[in-house]
């Protein structure tokens, strides 16, 4: 089994920085419906695993597995493209903010279909991601990277046979430290630990990231950031492109 090394390098703070947001969790619970057995593919530290179902987690990174809380669902070290389970072993398969890391997306989706009748994928629209001010104004280089990693939501929805697409807003106080989570807290992006928990940033040339962060720091000092982003004042949430795709 070939284990992608990325999260062995960057995932050391995921348990504290990439926490379950209850509003997103509620949408995932609704999508699971009456499924009683669930496989969580690319499970990481266990965020969003439903506590009221029989869950088996699949995760390739030892660093992520080591951060799973005591009492978490049993976990298997494996990759999405080769799930070590028989056909139709589960009622539902989850893949939450993970498909952009898979080596072979088509193979991973085929495996999701093979082991479960219901499939739920949390992904994001890279073009909407690129409209987020941190990407648009400071790191536009992310767009081409994200388009290559993620691709169009419509294509993924078609591949997995999704019959429902749910928008997951990024709330002002979102608990999950995804890239746009700090849209109203711009100073957070000056923190290297915050940035390390956004996988796309770790894939860019570090000099590009450092230069973008330096420009942000200067704009925060001068007040230019506040002037440019007055439209954010008073908002409780934004749409940064996160989509829950549900099939079955």
C-alpha positions as CSV (number, residue, x, y, z in Angstrom):
1,X,0.0,0.0,0.0
2,X,1.4,3.4,-1.0
3,X,0.7,6.0,1.8
4,X,0.6,9.6,0.8
5,X,3.0,11.5,3.1
6,X,1.3,14.9,3.1
7,X,-0.7,14.5,6.4
8,X,2.2,12.8,8.1
9,X,4.0,16.2,7.6
10,X,1.2,18.8,8.1
11,X,-1.5,17.1,10.1
12,X,0.0,17.4,13.6
13,X,-2.5,20.1,14.8
14,X,-5.6,18.8,13.1
15,X,-7.3,17.5,16.2
16,X,-7.3,21.0,17.7
17,X,-7.6,23.2,14.6
18,X,-9.9,21.2,12.3
19,X,-12.7,20.5,14.7
20,X,-16.2,19.4,14.0
21,X,-18.6,22.3,13.4
22,X,-22.0,21.3,14.7
23,X,-23.9,23.0,11.9
24,X,-22.0,21.1,9.2
25,X,-22.3,17.9,11.3
26,X,-26.1,18.3,11.4
27,X,-26.2,18.5,7.6
28,X,-24.0,15.3,7.3
29,X,-26.3,13.5,9.8
30,X,-29.3,14.5,7.7
31,X,-27.6,13.2,4.6
32,X,-26.9,9.8,6.2
33,X,-30.6,9.3,6.8
34,X,-31.4,5.9,8.2
35,X,-27.9,4.4,7.4
36,X,-26.8,2.5,10.5
37,X,-23.3,1.4,9.2
38,X,-20.9,3.9,7.8
39,X,-17.4,3.9,6.4
40,X,-15.6,7.1,6.8
41,X,-12.9,7.4,4.0
42,X,-10.0,9.7,4.6
43,X,-11.3,10.0,8.2
44,X,-8.4,11.9,9.6
45,X,-8.8,12.6,13.3
46,X,-12.5,11.7,13.3
47,X,-14.2,15.0,12.7
48,X,-17.9,14.6,11.7
49,X,-18.0,10.9,12.5
50,X,-21.6,10.3,13.7
51,X,-21.6,9.0,17.3
52,X,-24.9,7.2,16.9
53,X,-23.9,4.9,14.0
54,X,-21.6,1.9,13.6
55,X,-18.6,3.6,11.9
56,X,-15.3,2.2,10.5
57,X,-12.7,4.8,9.7
58,X,-10.2,4.5,6.8
59,X,-7.1,6.8,7.0
60,X,-3.6,6.4,5.4
61,X,-1.7,8.8,7.7
62,X,-0.3,7.5,11.0
63,X,0.0,11.0,12.3
64,X,-3.7,11.6,11.8
65,X,-4.6,8.2,13.2
66,X,-2.6,8.9,16.4
67,X,-4.7,12.0,17.1
68,X,-8.0,10.1,17.1
69,X,-9.7,10.5,20.5
70,X,-10.0,7.6,22.9
71,X,-13.3,5.8,22.1
72,X,-13.3,6.9,18.5
73,X,-14.6,4.5,15.8
74,X,-12.2,1.7,14.9
75,X,-9.8,2.7,12.2
76,X,-8.0,0.9,9.4
77,X,-4.8,2.3,7.7
78,X,-5.7,2.1,4.0
79,X,-6.3,4.3,1.0
80,X,-9.6,5.2,-0.8
81,X,-8.6,3.5,-4.0
82,X,-8.2,0.1,-2.3
83,X,-10.8,-0.4,0.5
84,X,-10.2,-3.7,2.4
85,X,-13.9,-4.5,2.7
86,X,-16.4,-6.7,0.8
87,X,-19.0,-5.4,-1.6
88,X,-22.0,-3.7,0.1
89,X,-20.4,-3.9,3.5
90,X,-21.9,-0.6,4.7
91,X,-25.1,1.3,4.4
92,X,-23.3,4.6,3.6
93,X,-19.8,5.8,2.7
94,X,-18.5,9.2,3.7
95,X,-15.7,11.2,2.1
96,X,-15.3,14.6,3.8
97,X,-12.8,17.1,2.4
98,X,-10.6,14.3,1.2
99,X,-11.2,13.5,-2.5
100,X,-8.7,16.2,-3.6
101,X,-6.0,14.1,-1.9
102,X,-6.8,10.9,-3.6
103,X,-4.3,9.5,-6.1
104,X,-7.0,8.2,-8.4
105,X,-10.4,9.9,-8.0
106,X,-12.2,7.5,-10.4
107,X,-10.9,4.5,-8.5
108,X,-11.9,6.0,-5.1
109,X,-15.4,6.8,-6.3
110,X,-15.7,3.3,-7.7
111,X,-14.7,1.9,-4.3
112,X,-17.3,4.1,-2.5
113,X,-19.9,2.7,-4.8
114,X,-18.8,-0.8,-4.3
115,X,-18.9,-0.8,-0.5
116,X,-22.0,1.2,0.1
117,X,-25.3,2.1,-1.5
118,X,-25.4,5.7,-0.2
119,X,-22.5,8.0,-0.8
120,X,-21.8,11.4,0.8
121,X,-18.9,13.6,-0.3
122,X,-18.0,17.0,1.1
123,X,-16.0,19.0,-1.4
124,X,-15.6,22.6,-2.6
125,X,-15.9,24.6,-5.8
126,X,-12.4,25.9,-6.6
127,X,-13.7,28.9,-8.5
128,X,-15.8,30.1,-5.6
129,X,-12.8,29.4,-3.3
130,X,-10.7,31.6,-5.5
131,X,-13.2,34.5,-4.9
132,X,-12.4,34.4,-1.2
133,X,-10.3,37.5,-0.4
134,X,-7.2,35.7,0.9
135,X,-6.9,33.8,-2.4
136,X,-8.1,36.6,-4.7
137,X,-5.9,39.4,-3.2
138,X,-2.9,37.6,-1.8
139,X,-2.5,34.1,-3.2
140,X,-4.1,33.9,-6.6
141,X,-1.7,31.1,-7.5
142,X,-4.0,28.8,-5.5
143,X,-6.6,28.8,-8.3
144,X,-4.7,26.7,-10.8
145,X,-3.6,24.3,-8.0
146,X,-7.1,23.9,-6.8
147,X,-8.6,23.4,-10.2
148,X,-6.1,20.6,-10.7
149,X,-6.7,19.0,-7.3
150,X,-10.5,19.4,-7.0
151,X,-12.0,20.0,-10.5
152,X,-15.6,21.0,-11.0
153,X,-18.3,20.0,-8.5
154,X,-20.7,19.1,-11.3
155,X,-18.2,16.5,-12.6
156,X,-17.7,15.0,-9.2
157,X,-21.5,14.9,-8.6
158,X,-22.0,13.1,-11.9
159,X,-19.3,10.6,-11.2
160,X,-20.7,9.6,-7.8
161,X,-24.3,9.8,-9.0
162,X,-25.3,12.6,-6.6
163,X,-29.0,13.4,-6.5
164,X,-28.7,16.3,-4.0
165,X,-26.2,19.1,-3.5
166,X,-26.3,21.0,-0.2
167,X,-24.5,24.4,0.3
168,X,-22.5,24.5,3.5
169,X,-21.9,28.1,4.5
170,X,-18.7,29.2,6.2
171,X,-20.0,30.8,9.4
172,X,-18.4,33.7,11.2
173,X,-17.5,31.4,14.1
174,X,-16.9,28.1,12.1
175,X,-15.1,25.6,14.3
176,X,-13.4,23.8,11.4
177,X,-10.3,25.6,10.4
178,X,-10.7,25.2,6.6
179,X,-8.9,27.8,4.4
180,X,-11.8,30.4,4.4
181,X,-12.8,29.8,8.0
182,X,-11.1,33.1,9.2
183,X,-12.8,35.3,6.6
184,X,-13.7,37.8,9.2
185,X,-10.6,37.2,11.3
186,X,-7.8,38.1,8.9
187,X,-5.1,38.3,11.5
188,X,-5.4,34.5,11.8
189,X,-3.6,34.0,8.5
190,X,-0.5,35.5,9.9
191,X,-0.2,32.4,12.2
192,X,1.9,29.6,10.6
193,X,-0.1,27.0,12.5
194,X,-3.3,28.2,11.0
195,X,-1.8,28.1,7.6
196,X,-0.3,24.6,8.1
197,X,-3.8,23.2,8.7
198,X,-4.9,24.3,5.2
199,X,-3.4,21.7,2.9
200,X,-3.5,23.8,-0.3
201,X,-1.1,26.4,1.3
202,X,1.4,23.7,2.1
203,X,1.5,22.7,-1.6
204,X,2.4,26.2,-2.8
205,X,6.0,27.5,-3.1
206,X,6.7,28.7,0.5
207,X,8.1,31.9,-0.9
208,X,4.8,32.6,-2.6
209,X,2.9,32.1,0.6
210,X,5.4,34.2,2.6
211,X,5.1,37.1,0.1
212,X,1.3,36.9,0.2
213,X,1.2,36.9,4.0
214,X,3.5,39.8,4.1
215,X,1.2,41.8,1.8
216,X,-1.7,40.9,4.1
217,X,0.2,42.0,7.2
218,X,1.0,45.3,5.5
219,X,-2.6,45.8,4.5
220,X,-3.8,45.1,8.0
221,X,-1.4,47.7,9.5
222,X,-2.4,50.3,6.9
223,X,-6.1,49.7,7.1
224,X,-6.2,48.7,3.4
225,X,-7.7,45.3,4.2
226,X,-10.6,46.9,6.1
227,X,-11.3,49.4,3.3
228,X,-11.3,46.7,0.6
229,X,-13.5,44.3,2.6
230,X,-16.3,46.6,4.0
231,X,-18.9,44.3,2.4
232,X,-18.0,41.6,5.0
233,X,-19.1,43.8,7.9
234,X,-22.3,42.5,9.5
235,X,-22.3,39.2,7.6
236,X,-22.9,36.0,9.7
237,X,-21.8,33.7,6.9
238,X,-20.3,33.5,3.4
239,X,-20.5,31.0,0.6
240,X,-16.9,29.9,-0.1
241,X,-18.0,27.0,-2.3
242,X,-18.3,24.1,0.1
243,X,-20.8,21.5,-1.2
244,X,-22.2,18.3,0.3
245,X,-23.0,15.8,-2.5
246,X,-25.4,13.1,-1.6
247,X,-26.3,10.0,-3.5
248,X,-28.7,7.3,-2.7
